[in-house]
Amino acid sequence: MPRMKGKQAVMEMLKAEGVTTVFGNPGTTETPLIDALQDHPEVRYILALQEASAVGMADGYARATGRPAFCNVHITVGVANAMSLLHNAYKGGTPLVLTAGQSDTHLLIQEPLIGSDQARHVPFAKWSAEVLHARELPMALRRAFRVAGTPPTGPVFLSLPWNVLDEEDEVEIAPSSPIYPRVRPDAEAVEKAAALLARARHPLLLLGDRVAQAGAVEEAVEVAELLGARVYASAYSEVNFPNAHPQSLGGLTASWASRSLQEALAPVDVLLVVGADILTMFAYTAQRLLGPKTRIVHLDSQPRDIEKRYATEVGMVGDPKAGLGDLASALRQAMDGEAREEAKSRREAIGREKARRQAAFQQRARETGGSPRISPERMMVELATVLPADAIVVSEAITSTGALLAAMEFRRPGDYYAGRGGSLGWGIPGALGVKLARPDRPVVAVVADGTSMYSIQGLWTAARYNIPVKYVICNNGGYRILKQGMAMYLTGTGRESQYVGMGFDPLPLNLARIAEAFNVPGTRVERREELRPAYEKLLSASGPALVDVVIDGTVPVQALQEGYRPFAPER
């Protein structure tokens, strides 16, 4: 076996794993690794000015490549900064290897400056460890890449002490071997699920990101069409189903319960869930959201999400692509002529409903209501008309997300990525990671004004490395999502909120000027007629650029409270 220093072993292992990009924000404990990078120009280092931005870039890169990304941050406090977007990677299942420097192990007993038992304090990781000897580094990295990339995928964490990186020893440089994750669900369970679904009169298909991660979109479409099922995304953060498909009816989120959510779920007799958690909640309600007679079939590569919340008739652990393929075959056998005709009628009815929804959305986008303000609907429709056909859209649009998804069509995995997990600040760095992974396609990031400030340093990285992401800011002047939450919280109280701490007046953010300070060209738009020219200028820019669109931030208090009223507790 070759003999080398730990830091050299890390570099050799990264190259063996096919890593060409390291995302990071270094500190003194990372000095050995940064020194080693100097001797390997074939591995580029992308500097973030804050650790969460580094993780956000790595997250976007991993999602766009489908392979584990590598990220390096500073000891303890750097890991703490990284934790916010590591949480998103963990919740979303992003394959990511996060490393951090550690104090010299001889110092740890003395409680050195910012030293800690950090490997034990990272909750958002599939696996976490501290490497104690140089000879263990290849073994640890090989395991890290294997664990991160094995479904259900997710982030891992390694703590790398300073002296271990400088220590010399014999090491074995060998990459992790290919994995074959197409584990089929139990055949008897598939037959049972098919028999149940074949008899369904009001089936609903709920899809999560593990469908796209498994490359199972075509199989999901086949099953949906066979069943004539209404199709929803648990959270449309990747293209798990083409959103232009006549049976695709958008997202089905349960953060706050509502009449519309309950009405969508009440008639469902069989709910087929694939690669998703079922109705993840934020605000508690004691009421059951599913109908009392709804029977659940759940196929997932993540066992912990099956029967987490509701009793399940058929739970199947397996690869979504293989499982949906098997289910489609079983359905073709189980569905008789009458069932097929009923499915056809359902498909046609859902298609008509989808067309009515789209027509109503386009009408709202055209209306002004006598207001000079730009509506989110108009903002997105105008953007959709000028987007290149091969554009990748990255979204952290928060309350403007619904308008974005209604205005734009995403047909294939890789056409659209959105933040997931709930921690803000992913949009700006996430888009940089996507663009670095896909330099062949234009990347347009639509980001809300409030969330942009959680990782605004990412604009410096865009300018520093000339990463030509085009940013569109939804500037509604505050934290509109919090205002909506406050409106629902006050349902039935008769109290009117002043939204303390939820708005930016009297000093609204000017993201165009902020972008200019980072050497990213910025344009501010305040009138509807300015939208098209500003978008065209944005898309023609050779490097990174930004358009700051001032939009209507009005909160529909009455509509929100009416929807939440059946679930609102007494306050």
Sequence and secondary structure as in RCSB ss.txt:
>XXXX:A:sequence
MPRMKGKQAVMEMLKAEGVTTVFGNPGTTETPLIDALQDHPEVRYILALQEASAVGMADGYARATGRPAFCNVHI
TVGVANAMSLLHNAYKGGTPLVLTAGQSDTHLLIQEPLIGSDQARHVPFAKWSAEVLHARELPMALRRAFRVAGT
PPTGPVFLSLPWNVLDEEDEVEIAPSSPIYPRVRPDAEAVEKAAALLARARHPLLLLGDRVAQAGAVEEAVEVAE
LLGARVYASAYSEVNFPNAHPQSLGGLTASWASRSLQEALAPVDVLLVVGADILTMFAYTAQRLLGPKTRIVHLD
SQPRDIEKRYATEVGMVGDPKAGLGDLASALRQAMDGEAREEAKSRREAIGREKARRQAAFQQRARETGGSPRIS
PERMMVELATVLPADAIVVSEAITSTGALLAAMEFRRPGDYYAGRGGSLGWGIPGALGVKLARPDRPVVAVVADG
TSMYSIQGLWTAARYNIPVKYVICNNGGYRILKQGMAMYLTGTGRESQYVGMGFDPLPLNLARIAEAFNVPGTRV
ERREELRPAYEKLLSASGPALVDVVIDGTVPVQALQEGYRPFAPER
>XXXX:A:secstr
  EEEHHHHHHHHHHHTT  EEEE   GGGHHHHHHHTT TTSEEEE SSHHHHHHHHHHHHHHHSS EEEEE T
THHHHHHHHHHHHHHHHT  EEEEEEE  TTTGGG  TT   GGGS  S S EEE  SGGGHHHHHHHHHHHHHS
SS  EEEEEEEHHHHH EEE                HHHHHHHHHHHHT SSEEEEE HHHHHTT HHHHHHHHH
HHT EEEESS SB SS TTSTTEEEE  BSS  HHHHHHHTT SEEEEESS SS BSS  SS SS TT EEEEEE
S GGGTTSSS  SEEEES HHHHHHHHHHHHHHH  HHHHHHHHHHHHHHHHHHHHHHHHHHHHHH  TT  SB 
HHHHHHHHHHHS TT EEEEE GGGHHHHHHH    STTSEEE  SS S  HHHHHHHHHHH TTS EEEEEEHH
HHTTSTTHHHHHHHTT   EEEEEE SB HHHHHHHHHHTTTT      TTSB TTS   HHHHHHHTT  EEEE
 SGGGHHHHHHHHHH SS EEEEEEB     HHHHHHHHGGG    
